[in-house]
Amino acid sequence: MKNLLTDFRSDTVTRPSKAMREAMANADVGDDVFGDDPTVNRLQKRMAELTGMDDALFFPSGTQSNLASLLSHCQRGDEYIVGQDAHTYKYEAGGGAVLGSIQPQPIEFEPDSTLDLAKVAEKIKPDDPHFAKTRLLCLENTRSGDVLPLQYQQQAQQFSKEHGLKLHLDGARVFNAACYLNTELDSITQYYDSVSICFSKGLGSPVGSVLCGSREFIQQAHRWRKMVGGGMRQCGVLAAAADYALNHHVHRLQEDHDRAHQLAEALSTLDFLHCDASKVQTNIFFFRVNSAETAELLRRFLLSQGILIGDGTTVRIVTHLDISDEAISKTIQAFQDFQSSL
Ligand SMILES: *Cc1c(COP(=O)(O)O)cnc(C)c1O
């Protein structure tokens, strides 16, 4: 393989390993639109078991999986309550509104990435012809690397039941949350009506997400998936990558968390940026540089050392499968060299 950059922009940049590619090449496949792909069927069954849900459905992306969830929970003229910067609101091209005529009601995340349930309650609309019908609450876990406490998620479940809302989890990185809490996946997912989980983030698959929920919910999601073009044929080659990730990449997530923490600790000692290492829980953290000019100089300096970060004064750092201990050491050295050059 080519000499790769050390790329901290996202955990989506991982490339499938040789062993994962072999698992993909060897997968038994069939036409999944006919329900005939044994590898997809096995993955769906496995994910239903892991999440403690009735059923599961394989999707090409988390965006489509979240969309199918919105469309299945809500009808035209319904509303979902969601975080202001949530992926399911801000980063999915307004799909729920465009394709489902579902009105989003965004509210600000609290500093710990929860949604304050008292504020959610204020936004629930009474049954009145002036208003959309509030149907669904969406949470995100992890969100910006933060893990939602189990107790909060239990409260959110209780709250949703009391108010007649469904509860969806955008759990793109929910395996990272389970790792941080040192718990099984279903101790988180038990609180939700549906959960969407990505395999193409820290789990290192090239493609794929799974939506889990009740049998009836997954039947509806299945129709929506077909409608938006997500019915795939011999996609067992992709499900095989997800299956491989479950076997080999879940138990190692702690390594990514440890490396994020180690890097954040080192950055927190530098003068030209601000980084709070005590807040790092999983594989994502942020640091802030005071001036845009310094931030750009830093980005270019790191690039010259083969290290890739995003632009802007608030920089997101993400560790993943393709960031080794050596890459962390090299990166810490590069940041220190940059400081010396100032
Ligand atoms: C990546 C991500 C998704 C899904 O994104 P796709 O790129 O469509 O797979 C959903 N939610 C969160 C929080 C994500 O990070």
The ligand as an SDF file (V2000), in Angstrom:
LIG
                    3D

 15 15  0  0  0  0  0  0  0  0999 V2000
  -21.0820    9.6760   10.0220 C   0  0  0  0  0  0  0  0  0  0  0  0
  -22.2780    9.9210   10.8190 C   0  0  0  0  0  0  0  0  0  0  0  0
  -23.5460    9.5570   10.3710 C   0  0  0  0  0  0  0  0  0  0  0  0
  -23.8020    8.8890    9.0470 C   0  0  0  0  0  0  0  0  0  0  0  0
  -23.0450    9.3530    8.0260 O   0  0  0  0  0  0  0  0  0  0  0  0
  -22.7830    8.6060    6.6390 P   0  0  0  0  0  0  0  0  0  0  0  0
  -21.5680    9.2840    6.1650 O   0  0  0  0  0  0  0  0  0  0  0  0
  -23.9810    8.8490    5.8250 O   0  0  0  0  0  0  0  0  0  0  0  0
  -22.5860    7.1460    6.9220 O   0  0  0  0  0  0  0  0  0  0  0  0
  -24.6130    9.8080   11.1900 C   0  0  0  0  0  0  0  0  0  0  0  0
  -24.4450   10.3850   12.3900 N   0  0  0  0  0  0  0  0  0  0  0  0
  -23.2510   10.7260   12.8710 C   0  0  0  0  0  0  0  0  0  0  0  0
  -23.1350   11.3320   14.2320 C   0  0  0  0  0  0  0  0  0  0  0  0
  -22.1220   10.5110   12.1040 C   0  0  0  0  0  0  0  0  0  0  0  0
  -20.9180   10.8590   12.5700 O   0  0  0  0  0  0  0  0  0  0  0  0
  1  2  1  0
  2  3  1  0
  2 14  2  0
  3  4  1  0
  3 10  2  0
  4  5  1  0
  5  6  1  0
  6  7  2  0
  6  8  1  0
  6  9  1  0
 10 11  1  0
 11 12  2  0
 12 13  1  0
 12 14  1  0
 14 15  1  0
M  END
$$$$
